[in-house]
Amino acid sequence: MRNLAEQFLRFCSVGVLAAIGHYGTLVLLVAGLAFRPVPSALAAYLVGGVISYAFNYRWVFSSAKQHRVAVPQFVSVAAVGFVLTGVSMSILTGSIGLHWFAAQLATTGLVMLWSFVANRLWTFGAPGGAGR
């Protein structure tokens, strides 16, 4: 079993890889193709999610769960993160008037904390316990 600090550092490393996919997609859509920020952020979230699952399953949490169990749980956690992304981006870029990129940075922090806790305890964790 990895200790919490090592697991979190690995999770953050995977987050960097997922963020490259996420932010690359976001910048391409908003700055390159002039799409609106909120739907672009949501599309980018999906790209980062695919990267995240692959590395978190094996490298971060060393999950023994079958994919048929872990994938729906991961998707559930990601769905909550997806909603958090949409709501956060809407509030930060709309009501508050923050630039879309700064709003995405703040949103990333919020969703990262949610995802680590939920995936560690539920998605990739042993039944009834925390992740390995």
N, CA and C of each residue as an Amber inpcrd file, in Angstrom:
protein
   396
   0.8510000  -1.1890000   0.0000000   0.0000000   0.0000000   0.0000000
   0.8900000   1.2430000   0.0000000   0.5970000   2.1470000  -0.9080000
   1.3280000   3.4110000  -0.9500000   0.7900000   4.3270000   0.1430000
   1.6870000   5.1390000   0.6880000   1.1870000   6.0970000   1.6670000
   0.4580000   7.2200000   0.9280000  -0.3050000   7.9560000   1.6690000
  -1.1550000   8.9950000   1.1020000  -0.3470000  10.0360000   0.3350000
   0.7810000  10.4560000   0.8780000   1.5960000  11.4860000   0.2300000
   2.1350000  10.9950000  -1.1170000   2.6700000   9.7630000  -1.1560000
   3.1910000   9.2210000  -2.4160000   2.0680000   9.0800000  -3.4400000
   0.9270000   8.6020000  -2.9720000  -0.2060000   8.4270000  -3.8740000
  -0.6670000   9.7770000  -4.4360000  -0.7200000  10.7850000  -3.5850000
  -1.1400000  12.1020000  -4.0410000  -0.1380000  12.6910000  -5.0380000
   1.1610000  12.4850000  -4.7950000   2.1690000  12.9790000  -5.7420000
   2.0370000  12.2770000  -7.0890000   1.7830000  10.9880000  -7.0860000
   1.5630000  10.2670000  -8.3380000   0.2950000  10.7710000  -9.0260000
  -0.7500000  10.9830000  -8.2240000  -1.9990000  11.5070000  -8.7640000
  -1.7620000  12.8640000  -9.4270000  -0.9780000  13.7070000  -8.7810000
  -0.6590000  15.0190000  -9.3530000   0.1550000  14.8820000 -10.6340000
   1.0660000  13.9220000 -10.6820000   1.8480000  13.6860000 -11.9000000
   0.9490000  13.2770000 -13.0560000   0.0100000  12.3880000 -12.7780000
  -0.9580000  11.9940000 -13.7990000  -1.8060000  13.2040000 -14.1820000
  -2.1070000  14.0140000 -13.1920000  -2.8600000  15.2340000 -13.4570000
  -2.1540000  16.1510000 -14.4420000  -0.8270000  16.1940000 -14.3690000
  -0.0590000  17.0110000 -15.3220000  -0.2550000  16.4680000 -16.7400000
  -0.1700000  15.1550000 -16.8920000  -0.3880000  14.5570000 -18.2130000
  -1.8060000  14.8260000 -18.7090000  -2.7770000  14.6290000 -17.8250000
  -4.1710000  14.8860000 -18.2040000  -4.3730000  16.3720000 -18.5140000
  -3.6980000  17.2240000 -17.7540000  -3.8280000  18.6720000 -17.9750000
  -3.2610000  19.0830000 -19.3320000  -2.1920000  18.4270000 -19.7610000
  -1.6390000  18.7310000 -21.0860000  -2.6980000  18.4540000 -22.1470000
  -3.3610000  17.3070000 -22.0210000  -4.4440000  16.9920000 -22.9520000
  -5.6110000  17.9470000 -22.8050000  -5.9680000  18.2460000 -21.5580000
  -7.1000000  19.1320000 -21.2730000  -6.8340000  20.5480000 -21.7780000
  -5.7490000  21.1440000 -21.3150000  -5.4570000  22.5330000 -21.6680000
  -5.1260000  22.6750000 -23.1550000  -4.4630000  21.6710000 -23.7030000
  -4.1830000  21.7120000 -25.1380000  -5.4700000  21.7670000 -25.9480000
  -6.4320000  20.9360000 -25.5470000  -7.7350000  20.9350000 -26.2080000
  -8.4540000  22.2620000 -25.9910000  -8.4330000  22.7610000 -24.7620000
  -9.1040000  24.0170000 -24.4320000  -8.5460000  25.1830000 -25.2480000
  -7.2330000  25.3090000 -25.2730000  -6.6110000  26.4090000 -26.0120000
  -6.8990000  26.2810000 -27.5030000  -6.7980000  25.0610000 -28.0190000
  -7.0990000  24.8460000 -29.4290000  -8.5230000  25.2930000 -29.7610000
  -9.4780000  24.8890000 -28.9250000 -10.8760000  25.2120000 -29.2040000
 -11.1830000  26.7010000 -29.0280000 -10.6990000  27.3010000 -27.9380000
 -11.0350000  28.7030000 -27.6540000 -10.1760000  29.6650000 -28.4770000
  -8.8710000  29.5280000 -28.3580000  -7.9790000  30.4800000 -29.0310000
  -7.7930000  30.1500000 -30.5140000  -7.7750000  28.8810000 -30.8310000
  -7.5330000  28.4950000 -32.2150000  -8.7750000  28.4760000 -33.0840000
  -9.8830000  28.0030000 -32.5290000 -11.0940000  27.8360000 -33.3320000
 -12.2420000  28.7610000 -32.9240000 -11.9890000  29.6270000 -31.9360000
 -12.9510000  30.6410000 -31.4720000 -14.2520000  30.0300000 -30.9470000
 -14.1620000  28.8540000 -30.3210000 -15.3390000  28.2780000 -29.6680000
 -15.5370000  28.9740000 -28.3250000 -16.7240000  28.8540000 -27.7800000
 -17.0200000  29.4670000 -26.4800000 -16.2840000  28.7280000 -25.3580000
 -15.8900000  29.4480000 -24.2880000 -15.0830000  28.8430000 -23.2260000
 -15.7440000  27.6920000 -22.4600000 -17.0060000  27.8110000 -22.1070000
 -17.6260000  26.7850000 -21.2630000 -17.7460000  25.4470000 -21.9900000
 -18.3360000  25.3800000 -23.1880000 -18.3760000  24.0750000 -23.8570000
 -16.9820000  23.5540000 -24.2110000 -16.0470000  24.4550000 -24.4720000
 -14.6740000  24.0410000 -24.7560000 -14.0360000  23.4090000 -23.5300000
 -14.2750000  23.9950000 -22.3680000 -13.7350000  23.4430000 -21.1240000
 -14.3170000  22.0570000 -20.8540000 -15.5770000  21.8640000 -21.1720000
 -16.2060000  20.5640000 -20.9480000 -15.6650000  19.5130000 -21.9130000
 -15.4620000  19.8770000 -23.1650000 -14.8580000  18.9490000 -24.1330000
 -13.4360000  18.5960000 -23.7030000 -12.7060000  19.5840000 -23.2530000
 -11.3370000  19.3690000 -22.7920000 -11.3060000  18.4600000 -21.5610000
 -12.3030000  18.5710000 -20.7060000 -12.4040000  17.7210000 -19.5240000
 -12.4810000  16.2460000 -19.9260000 -13.2030000  15.9540000 -20.9780000
 -13.3290000  14.5780000 -21.4590000 -11.9860000  14.0330000 -21.9460000
 -11.2280000  14.8370000 -22.6530000  -9.9110000  14.4100000 -23.1300000
  -9.0080000  14.0820000 -21.9380000  -8.9810000  14.9620000 -20.9650000
  -8.1780000  14.7210000 -19.7650000  -8.6330000  13.4960000 -18.9950000
  -9.9280000  13.2080000 -19.0230000 -10.4690000  12.0640000 -18.3000000
  -9.9720000  10.7310000 -18.8210000  -9.8720000  10.6010000 -20.1070000
  -9.3800000   9.3530000 -20.7010000  -7.9310000   9.1120000 -20.2830000
  -7.1270000  10.1420000 -20.3410000  -5.7290000  10.0390000 -19.9240000
  -5.6590000   9.6800000 -18.4370000  -6.4610000  10.3410000 -17.6470000
  -6.4600000  10.1470000 -16.2060000  -6.8050000   8.7140000 -15.7990000
  -7.8350000   8.1530000 -16.3850000  -8.2390000   6.7920000 -16.0080000
  -7.1070000   5.7980000 -16.2610000  -6.5320000   5.8630000 -17.4220000
  -5.5130000   4.8860000 -17.8010000  -4.3460000   4.8630000 -16.8120000
  -3.8510000   6.0220000 -16.4350000  -2.7030000   6.0820000 -15.5360000
  -3.0850000   5.8890000 -14.0670000  -4.2390000   6.4030000 -13.6630000
  -4.6480000   6.2380000 -12.2700000  -4.9470000   4.7890000 -11.9240000
  -5.5410000   4.0730000 -12.8330000  -5.9060000   2.6820000 -12.5670000
  -4.6880000   1.8570000 -12.1890000  -3.6480000   1.9400000 -12.9750000
  -2.4820000   1.0900000 -12.7780000  -1.4170000   1.7260000 -11.8880000
  -1.0250000   2.9450000 -12.2070000   0.1630000   3.5250000 -11.6080000
  -0.0930000   4.2230000 -10.2700000  -1.1900000   4.9470000 -10.1520000
  -1.4450000   5.6990000  -8.9200000  -2.0620000   4.8170000  -7.8530000
  -3.1480000   4.1480000  -8.1930000  -3.9080000   3.4110000  -7.1960000
  -3.6760000   1.9040000  -7.2410000  -2.9390000   1.4140000  -8.2240000
  -2.6710000  -0.0210000  -8.3660000  -3.9270000  -0.8400000  -8.1080000
  -4.9700000  -0.4750000  -8.7950000  -6.2730000  -1.0800000  -8.5330000
  -6.3180000  -2.5350000  -8.9720000  -6.9860000  -3.3270000  -8.1600000
  -7.2270000  -4.7300000  -8.4920000  -8.6560000  -4.9120000  -8.9950000
  -9.4230000  -3.8370000  -8.9980000 -10.8000000  -3.9280000  -9.4730000
 -10.8340000  -4.2290000 -10.9580000 -11.8230000  -4.9680000 -11.3650000
 -12.0180000  -5.2080000 -12.7810000 -12.4900000  -3.9040000 -13.4250000
 -12.1240000  -3.7240000 -14.6830000 -12.5130000  -2.4980000 -15.3900000
 -14.0360000  -2.3520000 -15.4500000 -14.7540000  -3.4470000 -15.5180000
 -16.2250000  -3.3630000 -15.5830000 -16.8130000  -2.7600000 -14.3180000
 -16.0650000  -2.7920000 -13.2270000 -16.4850000  -2.1520000 -11.9780000
 -15.8890000  -0.7520000 -11.8770000 -14.5920000  -0.6390000 -12.1420000
 -13.8900000   0.6320000 -11.9570000 -14.3150000   1.7010000 -12.9670000
 -14.5400000   1.3130000 -14.2160000 -14.8810000   2.3180000 -15.2340000
 -16.1790000   3.0520000 -14.9010000 -17.2750000   2.3400000 -14.5700000
 -18.4950000   3.0940000 -14.2290000 -18.3290000   3.9890000 -12.9990000
 -17.5310000   3.5350000 -12.0290000 -17.2870000   4.3730000 -10.8540000
 -16.4640000   5.5970000 -11.2260000 -15.4360000   5.3860000 -12.0560000
 -14.6150000   6.5010000 -12.5170000 -15.4590000   7.5060000 -13.2950000
 -16.3230000   6.9830000 -14.1520000 -17.1980000   7.8590000 -14.9470000
 -18.1420000   8.6370000 -14.0350000 -18.6230000   8.0050000 -12.9740000
 -19.4960000   8.7030000 -12.0160000 -18.7570000   9.8430000 -11.3300000
 -17.5410000   9.5680000 -10.8800000 -16.7280000  10.6140000 -10.2510000
 -16.4320000  11.7190000 -11.2620000 -16.0880000  11.3160000 -12.4820000
 -15.7990000  12.2950000 -13.5320000 -17.0400000  13.1100000 -13.8910000
 -18.2220000  12.4760000 -13.8430000 -19.4630000  13.1980000 -14.1490000
 -19.7040000  14.3160000 -13.1330000 -19.4300000  14.0240000 -11.8740000
 -19.5550000  15.0730000 -10.8580000 -18.5310000  16.1730000 -11.1410000
 -17.3040000  15.7770000 -11.4850000 -16.2790000  16.7540000 -11.8480000
 -16.6580000  17.5550000 -13.0800000 -17.3100000  16.8930000 -14.0260000
 -17.7830000  17.5560000 -15.2460000 -18.7860000  18.6550000 -14.8890000
 -19.7310000  18.3280000 -14.0160000 -20.7230000  19.3210000 -13.5680000
 -20.0320000  20.4350000 -12.7900000 -19.1040000  20.0660000 -11.8930000
 -18.3510000  21.0870000 -11.1530000 -17.5980000  22.0100000 -12.1130000
 -17.0400000  21.4420000 -13.1820000 -16.3330000  22.2430000 -14.1800000
 -17.2770000  23.2360000 -14.8520000 -18.4280000  22.7450000 -15.2980000
 -19.3900000  23.6190000 -15.9660000 -19.8990000  24.7300000 -15.0700000
 -20.2580000  24.3700000 -13.8470000 -20.7900000  25.3610000 -12.8990000
 -19.7000000  26.3700000 -12.5340000 -18.5260000  25.8550000 -12.2130000
 -17.4270000  26.7370000 -11.8250000 -17.0320000  27.6800000 -12.9630000
 -16.8770000  27.1370000 -14.1640000 -16.5210000  27.9870000 -15.3130000
 -17.6150000  29.0180000 -15.5970000 -18.8650000  28.6210000 -15.4770000
 -19.9720000  29.5600000 -15.7150000 -19.9530000  30.7040000 -14.7140000
 -19.7680000  30.3730000 -13.4550000 -19.7430000  31.3960000 -12.4090000
 -18.5160000  32.2950000 -12.5720000 -17.3520000  31.6650000 -12.7420000
 -16.1130000  32.4460000 -12.7920000 -15.9990000  33.3170000 -14.0420000
 -16.4400000  32.7940000 -15.2040000 -16.3350000  33.6040000 -16.4250000
 -17.5480000  34.5100000 -16.6080000 -18.7040000  34.1090000 -16.0730000
 -19.9280000  34.8850000 -16.2490000 -20.1370000  35.8950000 -15.1460000
 -20.5700000  35.4130000 -13.9890000 -20.9090000  36.2880000 -12.8680000
 -19.7210000  37.1030000 -12.3670000 -18.5620000  36.4560000 -12.2780000
 -17.3890000  37.1190000 -11.7170000 -16.5860000  37.8490000 -12.7960000
 -16.6670000  37.3860000 -14.0450000 -15.9810000  38.0450000 -15.1470000
 -14.5050000  37.7290000 -15.2560000 -14.0980000  36.6120000 -14.6910000
 -12.6990000  36.1990000 -14.7480000 -12.3530000  35.7330000 -16.1650000
 -11.1390000  35.9600000 -16.5920000 -10.6710000  35.4690000 -17.8960000
 -10.8160000  33.9480000 -17.9090000 -11.1420000  33.3870000 -19.0680000
 -11.4150000  31.9580000 -19.1700000 -10.2530000  31.0920000 -18.7170000
  -9.0210000  31.5230000 -18.9560000  -7.8810000  30.6950000 -18.5730000
  -7.6750000  30.7110000 -17.0610000  -7.8110000  31.8720000 -16.4380000
  -7.7130000  31.9560000 -14.9760000  -8.8410000  31.1680000 -14.3210000
 -10.0180000  31.2480000 -14.9010000 -11.1610000  30.4840000 -14.3900000
 -10.8830000  28.9860000 -14.4740000 -10.2510000  28.5540000 -15.5570000
  -9.9420000  27.1310000 -15.7080000  -8.9070000  26.6750000 -14.6890000
  -7.9360000  27.5250000 -14.3770000  -6.9450000  27.1780000 -13.3520000
  -7.6260000  26.9460000 -12.0000000  -8.5100000  27.8480000 -11.6050000
  -9.2270000  27.6940000 -10.3370000 -10.1100000  26.4480000 -10.3640000
 -10.7720000  26.2330000 -11.4590000 -11.6510000  25.0780000 -11.6080000
 -10.8560000  23.7830000 -11.5180000  -9.6950000  23.7520000 -12.1140000
  -8.8490000  22.5620000 -12.0750000  -8.5070000  22.1830000 -10.6390000
  -8.1610000  23.1430000  -9.8180000  -7.8390000  22.8620000  -8.4140000
  -9.0090000  22.2500000  -7.6630000 -10.1640000  22.8130000  -7.8370000
 -11.3680000  22.3070000  -7.1790000 -11.6740000  20.8790000  -7.6100000
 -11.6760000  20.6430000  -8.8970000 -12.0280000  19.3300000  -9.4270000
 -10.9490000  18.3000000  -9.0880000  -9.6910000  18.7250000  -9.0340000
  -8.6100000  17.8130000  -8.6680000  -8.7950000  17.2620000  -7.2570000
  -9.1140000  18.1270000  -6.3170000  -9.3240000  17.6650000  -4.9340000
 -10.4990000  16.6980000  -4.8460000 -11.6000000  17.0360000  -5.4900000
 -12.7550000  16.1500000  -5.5110000 -12.3660000  14.7800000  -6.0860000
 -11.6930000  14.7910000  -7.2090000 -11.3630000  13.5570000  -7.9120000
 -10.4190000  12.6590000  -7.1210000  -9.4100000  13.2430000  -6.4900000
  -8.4730000  12.4270000  -5.7100000  -9.1950000  11.7040000  -4.5890000
  -9.9500000  12.4330000  -3.8150000 -10.6330000  11.8230000  -2.6700000
 -11.6300000  10.7620000  -3.1300000 -12.4510000  11.0860000  -4.0920000
 -13.4750000  10.1430000  -4.5450000 -12.8560000   8.9080000  -5.2030000
 -11.8330000   9.1000000  -6.0180000 -11.2060000   7.9510000  -6.6670000
 -10.4200000   7.0970000  -5.6860000  -9.7700000   7.7060000  -4.7430000
  -8.9990000   6.9470000  -3.7520000  -9.9140000   6.0990000  -2.8780000
 -10.9910000   6.7060000  -2.4250000 -11.8600000   6.0060000  -1.4830000
 -12.8700000   5.0840000  -2.1510000 -13.2740000   5.3920000  -3.3780000
 -14.3730000   4.6330000  -3.9760000 -13.9750000   3.9380000  -5.2740000
 -13.5470000   4.6820000  -6.2560000 -13.3180000   4.1070000  -7.5840000
 -12.2480000   3.0260000  -7.5790000 -11.0590000   3.3440000  -7.0980000
  -9.9410000   2.4270000  -7.1850000  -9.6160000   1.7500000  -5.8730000
 -10.2810000   2.1590000  -4.8040000 -10.0160000   1.5770000  -3.5110000
 -10.5440000   0.1620000  -3.4010000  -9.9570000  -0.5600000  -2.4690000
 -10.4400000  -1.9140000  -2.1860000 -11.8570000  -1.7980000  -1.6240000
 -12.6890000  -2.7940000  -1.8480000 -14.0430000  -2.7280000  -1.2880000
 -13.9900000  -2.4510000   0.2200000 -14.6640000  -1.3900000   0.6160000
 -14.7260000  -1.0400000   2.0290000 -13.4940000  -0.3370000   2.5620000
 -12.5410000   0.0640000   1.7000000 -11.3380000   0.7050000   2.2120000
 -10.7570000   1.6860000   1.2250000  -9.6680000   2.3200000   1.6440000
  -8.9980000   3.3030000   0.8040000  -8.1620000   2.6210000  -0.2610000
  -7.7650000   3.4080000  -1.2550000  -6.9220000   2.8870000  -2.3300000
  -5.6180000   2.3270000  -1.8100000  -5.0370000   1.4090000  -2.5790000
  -3.8270000   0.7390000  -2.1260000  -2.6050000   1.5960000  -2.2880000
